[in-house]
Amino acid sequence: MSIGATDGELGSIRDAYFDGRHWTLRYLVVNPGSWLTARRVLISPWAIRSVNWQAQRVDVALTREQVKNSPGVDSEKPVSRQYEAEYSDYYGYPYYWAGPLAWGSLHLPEEAAMADLALERARKAQQEAREQGDPNLRSANEVDGYHVEAVNGAIGHVDDFIFDDASWGLRYFVVDTRNWLPGRHVLISTDWIERVSWESSKVHVVLTRDEVRNSPEYDAASFTQAEEEVLHRYYSQTLGRQGRKTKDPNWELPM
C-alpha cells in the first residue's frame, strides 16, 4: 500500500511490526523511495488518519520533514525499547507500554484526539516506564511461514495476518494447510494461540487437527462478518463439547 504525508508522498509499506503480547500492530515499516534513500522509517498507528482499502492507500498526519528527521532504525534488527522511547518522545506520542490497555491508557489510537486527560496521564507515566518493558515486537514478514502446531500434530504454516484497522489488534493468523489439506486456508484467532516459540519458529494452538480440518474454510475474497460469526460459533460449540475453553471465553465481534 502507498502512504502519504500531509505535504506529499512518503513511499510504500513493506512490513509491519506487531506486539506478541497484546497482538497489536505497533509500526508500519515504510520504504520512502527516492526522496529519502538508504533507510526505512517506522510509522506508528498514532499518526494514521485514514485508510482507503480500495485505493490501497494510508494517509498520516505527519509532514515529510517530520519523517525525514525522525530517529533512524535498522529494520533488519529487533526494535529496542530505548529506540521506541526515543521515537515516541520525538513525535510526542504516549508510551503504549505504560498502561494496562492495548495503547497504554487508551483502547484505540484515535481516542487520542478526544482524550487529552488520558494522554496527560500516560505521559506522566513515561518516565518510570522508560527503563521497563521487554522486546515483544515481531516482524510480520519474519513470522510469515512459521509452522502451526495443533495439540496433536502439524496443521500448516502462517500465510497472512488480519488486523482490525480501528484498534490495530491482530485478530487472526491465516494458515495455509496445503501440506496437510491441499488447497485449503483456515483462520486461527489469536485467542486460540497457546504460545509462540520464537526460537523454533512455531505457533502452538489449543485446537486439535480434526477441529481445524472441520472448521470453515477461509476465502479472502468473500470473507464477511457473518462468516466470522460462523467461525466463532463453530469453535465455541466444538470446544464446549470437549469441556475446553479458548483463551478468551467472552470473545465478541469487534464493532
N, C-alpha and C positions, 0 to 999 in steps of 0.2 A: 504494500500500500504506500502511496505517496504521503508526505507530511508537509504541512505548510505553516509558516510563522505568520505574524500579523503584517509583515512587510515583504513577503516573498517565500519562495520555496526553500525547504530545509533539506529535502532529499527523499530517501526511501527507507522503509522499515525492513531490517534484515534479521532481527531476532527479538526475543523478549526474555526478560529475567522475571521469574516468579518465585515467591516465597514458599518454601516447602513446609512451613509451619502453619501459616494461615491460608495457604493455597490461594494467594492473591498476586496478580501481576503488579510488579513494582516499577519496572522500567521498560521502555521500548528502546532497542538498540538501533540507532539511525546511521545510515551511510550518507553523509552530506553531499557526496559527489564532488564536482569540480570547484565549487565555491569555497570549500573547506577541505582541502586534500590532506592525506596522510593520517587521518584519525577518524574515529567514530565517536558519536556522542550519545549520551543517555537522556531520554525524555521521560519524566515522571507523569503518571496519570493526574497529578495535581494540576498540570498545565493543560490537559486536554479539555477543549471547549466543545468540539463536535466531532462525530464520526459519521461519515457518509459511506455506508457499505456498498451502495450501488455504484458510486463513483470511485470506490476503493481509495478513500482519502480521509486523513485525520488532520484537523486543524487545532493548533495550540495557541495559547495566549502568551507567546514569547516573541521577541524580535530576533532577527538573525544575529545581531550584535551580542545579545544576551547569550545565545547558544555558542557563538564563537568564543566568548570569554569564559565559558563555564569550565569547571575543572576537567582536565583530560582523564581518560580512562583507557586501560588496556582491556579490550573486550574479550581477549583470549585468556584472561586470568580471572580468578574469583574477585568479586567486588568486596572490598573490606568495609567494615563498619566505620573506620576512620574516613574513608573516601565518602561514604554515604552521608556522614555528618558534615563534611566539607561541602558536599553537593547541596544538601538541604540548607545549610547556612547561606550559601551563595544565592540561592533563589528565594530564601525566606520561607521555606516550607517547614511545617512541624515534623518532628521525627515520627514516622509511622510506628516505630517500635516502642515509643514512650507512652503506651497506654494499653488497655485490655482489648480494644476493638481492632478490627482489621486495619484501620487507618489511625491508630493511636487513640484519640478521644472521639473519633468520628466513625460512622458506619460507611459513608461514601465520600470520595474526594470532593464531589460537587457541593457537599454541605459546607465546605469552607467559605463559600461566598455568603452564607447566611448564618454563620456560627462564629462570630468574632470572639465571643467569650470562650468558647471551647478551644479555639485556636490559641488564645492567650494562655489558657491553662496548659495546653500542650507545649507551648514554647517555654513556659516556666519549668516544665519537667525535662527539658532538653539537656540541661547542664548535668544533672545527675544520671541521665540515661546515656550520655555520650560515650562513656567508657564501658557500658554494658552491652549485652546482646551477643549474638553468635552469627556466624556466616550461614544464613539459610537460603541465600539466593541461588537459584539454579537456572541455567540457560535452557530455554525450550528446545533449541537446536541440539543441545547436549543430551537431553532426556529422550528426545525423539529416537526411537529404535530400542529403548530399554525393553528387556524381556518381561512379560507379565506372568506371574505365577499364581494360580489358584491354590486352594488348600491341598489339592491332590494332584498337582501337575501343571505343566506349562499350558497357556492358552493363546499365546501370540506375542506381539510386540506393540509398543506405543507408536502410533502413526500420526497423531494430531492431537490438538487440545481445543477445548471450547471454553471461552471466557465470557463472563457476564460484563457487558460494556457499561453498566452503571456502577457496580461495586468493584469491578475488575477482579472479581473472585474467579478462580479456576474451578469450573463446575465438573468437567468430565475429561478423562483421557479417552481418546478414540483408539480402540485396539484392533489391529489387523490380525485376524486369526487364520490367514491363508495357509500357514504351515500345519494347521490342525483342522480347520473348517474352510476349505478352499473358497476364496472369493467373498468372504463374509467379514463385515466390520460390526463391532458392538461398542456400546458406551459403558464405561466404568466410572461411576461417580466417585469423587474424592472422599465421600463419606464411606465408601466401601473399601478404601485402601487401608490395609493394616499397618504397613510400613513400606518405606522405600530404602533399599540397600544401595546407597550411592557407590559403595566400593565395588560391588559386583554387578552394578547396572541392572538391577531387577526391582520390579514393583510387585509387592505381595498383597493380594486382596483376600477378603474374608469370604469369598464365594467358591463354590465347587465348579469343576469343569462342566458337569451336567447342567447346573444352574445357568452358566454362561451359554452353553450350547442351545438351551431352550429359550433364551432371552430374545426380546425383539431385535431385529436387525436394524442397523443404523445406515441411513442414506442421507448424506449431507444436502442433497438437492431437494429433499422433500421433508426434512425434519421439522416438526411443528410442536407447539406446546402440548397439543393433545397427545402426540406420540410420546412426549416426555412424561406425561402423566401415566400413560400405559406402561412405560418402562418402570417407573417407581412403584406402580401398583403391582406389577409382576414380582418385583423383588420383595416388596413388603409382604405379599402373600406367601411367597416361596420361603423366605427366611422365617416368617411367623410359624409356618407349619413345622419347621425344624426346631422351634424354640430359640432361634438365634436373632440377634438384633444387629443392625448396622451401627456405625459409629454415631449416627445422628437419627435416633428413632423419631424425632419430632420434625423431620425434614418437611419443608413446604416449598412449593414452587416460588421462585423469586418473582416479585410483582414488577 
